[in-house]
Each structure stands twice: as C-alpha cells, then as structure tokens.
Amino acid sequence: MHALIVVAHHDPQSLTHSVATQVARGVAHSACGHSVELADLYAEGFNPVFGPADHAVHRREAPAPADVLAEQARLDRADALVLVYPVYWWSMPGLLKGWIDRVFANGWAFDFQADATLVKKLGHLNVHLIGIGGADAGTYQRHGYAAAMKTQIEHGIFDYCAAPVVSSTLMLDAETQPAATHLQAARVLGGALFASAEHAPRPQQASCQP
C-alpha cells in the first residue's frame, strides 16, 4: 500500500512538519513496510491560485495544467491521502485549500455533467485529516468549530468526491502541550494507517510476513 502525505506549512521546523514526518515513519515501519511519499507544498512552490486555466478545466474547455496533472498522478498512485496542516481561522491554510481547489478538478475528482448529474470518482482514496491547533478542545466545542470544519472539509470536499474520510484528528493545545505528545500520537496514527489491509486475508505469495 502507498500513502501520500501532504503538508502545508512554510516552516520546516514547525510542529506541523514534525507531525507529518512521524506519520511517515509510522507508515514506513508498520508490519508490511508500506511505501510513503511526503509532499511539501510550500517547499515545492505549488501555486494555489485558481486562475483562468483552472476555470477552463472546470468548464471542460481545456486540459489540466502540468502542475495539476503531476499532483493528480501522485494521488492516482496513492491508496491513502493524509493531509497535515495548521488550523488557520478554524480551517485549513490557503495553500492547502488552493491545492484542493486546483487538483480536485471536474473530470478527475468528479464529473458534473450537463444534465446536472454528479458522478463521484474518488471512492478508492481513503483520506486522513490531521489539523494542528493552538486552542483547546473546549474552545472548539463551545463555538462549534469542530462541527463546522467537519461540514466544510469532510462533507463539503471529500464526500462530494466520494473519498471516505477514515480518520479526522485535531491535535490541539499545540502551543501549550509538549510536542512529544502529538508526535507520539502521529507515529501511532501512521503505523495504523493500513492496519485493516494488513489483517485482511491475502494470497500466500502476497503475504508481508517473513
């Protein structure tokens, strides 16, 4: 199995990057030694601005630009997508939202047809969300922020494409709790990413056991 971890943070020394690294290590050191790719959108210089070329793709008037095709190819290779991001204004950063805006395009992530029929195309891609937040759980509960994020991200984006959100984790108190707490949880999450696949019956020649 192959996991694509997408991280959206400008600082490679950030907790967000450290969490992504630990998830990757957990995946790589799991029982079957699954493969993992870590995509750093900021370091790679991905352009998150949805422009005229992207609008033409949405209207099925032009093929996707090369940078979008490259990201879609990454996703086509993946069995699981893990998004790791800091919570900005109770949502994801513009860099990550722009990546979704451009990459999860009409014709690839879904087909919106002339008769208003919607065909969802990403049912094969399991999604895991990890948001890093500075506020505490009580703040998210009192103001309904967690429910709002679930509605706009899990339902509004991924359900629209039929990509199942297998796990959604908010690592909170990030500015007051020791980083080790979140890093340990990230390593465990990575190790369990493909747990159901590891324990499923499989042909002997495909076994991951020595």
Secondary structure as GFF3:
##gff-version 3
##sequence-region A 1 210
A	DSSP	beta_strand	2	7	.	.	.	ID=ss1
A	DSSP	alpha_helix	15	28	.	.	.	ID=ss2
A	DSSP	beta_strand	35	40	.	.	.	ID=ss3
A	DSSP	alpha_helix	41	44	.	.	.	ID=ss4
A	DSSP	alpha_helix	52	58	.	.	.	ID=ss5
A	DSSP	alpha_helix	66	77	.	.	.	ID=ss6
A	DSSP	beta_strand	80	86	.	.	.	ID=ss7
A	DSSP	alpha_helix	94	103	.	.	.	ID=ss8
A	DSSP	beta_strand	110	112	.	.	.	ID=ss9
A	DSSP	beta_strand	118	120	.	.	.	ID=ss10
A	DSSP	beta_strand	126	132	.	.	.	ID=ss11
A	DSSP	alpha_helix	137	143	.	.	.	ID=ss12
A	DSSP	alpha_helix	145	149	.	.	.	ID=ss13
A	DSSP	pi_helix	150	158	.	.	.	ID=ss14
A	DSSP	three_ten_helix	159	161	.	.	.	ID=ss15
A	DSSP	beta_strand	165	171	.	.	.	ID=ss16
A	DSSP	alpha_helix	179	191	.	.	.	ID=ss17
A	DSSP	alpha_helix	195	198	.	.	.	ID=ss18
A	DSSP	three_ten_helix	204	206	.	.	.	ID=ss19
###
